[in-house]
Amino acid sequence: AGVGAYPQSPGYPSSPGRGGTDRWLPASLDRTADELGAGSATGDGAGSGGGDHPDVGMPGSPSSASLPASARDAFRRAEAYCEQQRFAEAVPLFQQVLQMLGAGGSDGGGGGREAPATAAAVPSAVIAEVWAHLGVAMQSLDRVPEAIESYRRAVRLDPTLHVCFANLATLHAYLQERERAQAYIEQALALDASNSTYSQIRQHLRELPPPGPSD
């Protein structure tokens, strides 16, 4: 299934769920999920380099200057793992970055020391992009509920991350939650109306047959 200034991370793996999108999506959505990635969530570099990211949209990399040194190092290592499609190793590093920024949830993991100093200093949009990257890694591991939660946290912090909305749409389509999927793709299109892939996903959702009787 699924942002950002794509040219910032040219070696990033193509899509969450690469090789597994057919397990998630109705057949009518599978092709467009593979094509997703033509746009940009943050605006800078919008539409450029789309051919380098043929599948699900990828988040832009947080600005190095916006992250404290230890968080920046962990994030870069996580990206390197993602470039090698070693997503299981990337996940704890993205989580560590979030903990360092005071946004990582309940588990400790050594990030607590920096959280008070960095949480206020790091823009919420940067934290949102880390959540978006975590969502991509989770989705790549077929951890759909965790991916959905990560994308939701990302768009809560930065409602301009339109490819996160598109990722959410395709994941909810996989879960056969058609109304939610349609709502999310509409939000993606409201932010990037010219994105033809989003339009195709919306059209495919509209063309899906109505759900059958519950039993």
ABEGO torsion letter per residue (X at the ends): XXXEBAAABAABBABBGBGAAAAABBAAAAAAAAABGABBAAGBGBGBGAAABABBBBBBBBBAAABBAAAAAAAAAAAAAAAAGBAAAAAAAAAAAAAAAGAAEABBGGAAAAAAAAAAABBAAAAAAAAAAAAAAAAAAGBAAAAAAAAAAAAAABAABAAAAAAAAAAAAAAGBAAAAAAAAAAAAAABAABAAAAAAAAAAAABBBBBBAX
